[in-house]
Amino acid sequence: MQKTVQKRTLKTRARLLDAATELVSQGGYEALRVEDVVKSAGVAKGTFFAHFQDKDALMAHLIGEKLAAIFDQVEQDPVPGSVAELIQALAPVHDFMTSERYVFDLLIRYSGAAAITEIGPIARCFERYVRVVETWLNTVPARRDVTSELLAEGVQAFAIQAMALTFCALHGSERFQDRLDIYLKAWLTPAA
């Protein structure tokens, strides 16, 4: 039988999340310290670890929620009709994903569910990315020799590659959007 979660436990978790959200808004994700979260929330450090395995688990929750909210907005915007519009439509997602090196690294580490029992909010957002792009590809002139799901997975893979290169000293001078534009035109354009 599953144990009912007490209201006090839910309130404590909410206080931790609220404190962390406020601290992130002041100093960013990477600068967040567990000590500051527990102090701001008014709880013991052990209480934090009763709710989250570590800082990264807390950040996975916060970053996943933020990414889900960005997708909510992106899905309300007009459907793109070209590769350039597709890149522009995804810009809020990509901007957040590259907002900090720590955010990008955490997103990559939590993007799959292979090593964890429960699929977390970040893995769900990566799946959502593919589903959103797959739907959009019905309106973007694109190759049709492979499924739109495979095309969407390729868009995501190329976006991740382009994001990774923005943090690379050898490639950091090239704009993310320019690199992604080259990749997606090559990937999506039908063969002549």
C-alpha positions in Angstrom: 0.0 0.0 0.0 1.3 3.4 -1.0 1.9 5.9 1.9 0.0 9.1 1.8 2.2 12.2 1.6 1.6 14.5 4.6 0.6 18.1 3.9 3.5 19.3 6.0 5.9 17.3 3.7 4.4 19.0 0.7 4.6 22.4 2.2 8.3 21.8 3.1 9.1 20.7 -0.4 7.3 23.8 -1.8 9.3 26.1 0.6 12.5 24.5 -0.7 11.5 24.9 -4.3 10.3 28.5 -3.8 13.6 29.4 -2.0 15.7 27.8 -4.7 13.7 29.5 -7.4 14.3 32.9 -5.8 18.0 32.2 -5.3 18.3 31.1 -9.0 16.6 34.4 -10.1 19.3 36.3 -8.1 22.4 34.4 -9.0 21.7 31.7 -11.6 21.6 27.9 -11.5 25.3 27.2 -11.1 25.8 29.6 -8.2 23.0 28.0 -6.2 24.2 26.3 -3.0 22.3 23.8 -0.9 23.3 25.7 2.2 21.6 28.9 0.9 18.4 27.0 -0.1 18.0 25.5 3.4 18.8 28.8 5.1 16.3 30.7 2.9 13.6 28.0 3.4 14.2 27.8 7.1 14.8 24.1 7.2 17.7 21.8 8.3 20.1 20.4 5.7 18.9 16.9 6.4 15.4 18.0 5.4 16.7 19.1 2.0 18.2 15.7 1.5 14.9 14.0 2.5 13.4 15.7 -0.5 16.2 15.8 -3.1 19.2 13.5 -3.5 21.5 16.4 -4.2 21.7 19.8 -5.8 21.5 18.4 -9.3 18.2 16.6 -8.4 16.8 19.9 -7.3 18.1 21.7 -10.4 16.6 18.9 -12.6 13.2 19.7 -11.1 13.6 23.5 -11.5 15.1 23.4 -15.0 12.5 20.8 -16.1 9.7 23.1 -14.9 11.2 26.1 -16.6 11.7 24.2 -19.8 8.1 22.9 -19.7 6.8 26.5 -19.2 8.9 27.6 -22.2 7.4 24.8 -24.3 3.9 25.8 -23.2 4.6 29.3 -24.6 6.3 28.1 -27.8 3.3 25.8 -28.6 1.0 28.9 -28.4 3.1 30.7 -31.1 2.4 30.5 -34.8 3.5 27.2 -36.5 6.7 27.8 -38.5 6.6 27.4 -42.3 10.3 27.3 -43.1 13.6 26.1 -41.6 14.4 29.7 -40.6 11.0 30.1 -38.9 11.5 26.7 -37.2 14.8 27.9 -35.7 13.2 31.1 -34.6 10.2 29.3 -33.0 12.6 27.1 -31.0 14.8 30.1 -30.0 13.3 30.4 -26.5 14.0 26.7 -25.8 17.5 26.9 -27.2 18.3 30.2 -25.4 17.3 28.7 -22.1 19.2 25.5 -22.8 22.4 27.5 -23.4 21.8 30.2 -20.8 24.5 28.6 -18.5 27.0 25.9 -19.1 25.7 24.2 -15.9 22.1 24.2 -17.3 23.3 22.6 -20.6 25.4 20.0 -18.8 22.6 19.1 -16.5 20.1 18.9 -19.3 22.3 16.4 -21.2 22.8 14.3 -18.1 19.1 14.1 -17.4 17.9 13.9 -21.0 17.3 10.2 -20.9 15.6 7.8 -18.5 17.9 4.8 -19.0 19.7 5.1 -15.6 16.8 6.1 -13.5 13.6 4.4 -12.4 11.3 7.4 -12.9 11.3 9.5 -16.0 12.0 13.0 -14.9 10.9 16.4 -16.1 13.9 17.0 -18.3 13.6 13.6 -20.1 9.9 14.5 -20.7 10.9 17.9 -22.2 13.3 16.2 -24.5 10.5 13.9 -25.7 8.2 16.9 -26.0 10.8 18.7 -28.1 10.7 15.8 -30.7 6.8 15.7 -30.6 6.5 19.5 -31.2 9.0 19.6 -34.0 7.5 16.5 -35.5 4.1 18.3 -35.7 5.7 21.4 -37.2 7.5 19.4 -39.9 4.1 18.9 -41.5 4.1 22.5 -42.5 7.8 23.0 -43.2 9.0 22.1 -46.6 11.2 19.1 -45.8 12.4 15.8 -47.2 9.8 13.0 -47.1 12.0 10.0 -47.6 12.1 9.3 -43.8 9.5 9.7 -41.1 8.8 13.1 -39.6 9.7 11.5 -36.2 13.2 10.7 -37.4 13.5 14.2 -38.9 12.5 15.7 -35.6 15.0 13.6 -33.7 17.6 14.8 -36.1 16.6 18.4 -35.5 17.1 17.8 -31.8 20.4 16.1 -32.3 21.7 18.9 -34.5 20.5 21.5 -32.0 22.3 19.7 -29.2 25.5 19.5 -31.3 25.2 23.2 -32.2 24.7 24.1 -28.5 27.6 22.0 -27.4 29.9 23.8 -29.8 28.9 27.2 -28.4 30.7 26.1 -25.2 33.7 24.9 -27.1 36.7 27.3 -27.3 37.5 26.3 -30.8 33.9 27.0 -32.1 32.6 29.5 -29.7 32.8 32.5 -32.1 30.2 31.1 -34.5 26.6 31.9 -33.7 24.4 29.0 -32.6 21.6 30.0 -35.0 24.0 30.2 -37.9 25.4 26.8 -37.2 22.0 25.3 -36.7 20.7 26.8 -39.9 23.4 25.1 -41.9 22.8 21.7 -40.1 19.0 21.9 -40.6 19.0 23.0 -44.2 21.3 20.0 -44.9 19.2 17.6 -42.9 15.7 18.7 -43.9 16.1 19.8 -47.5 14.9 17.2 -50.0 17.5 15.8 -52.4 17.3 17.3 -55.9 
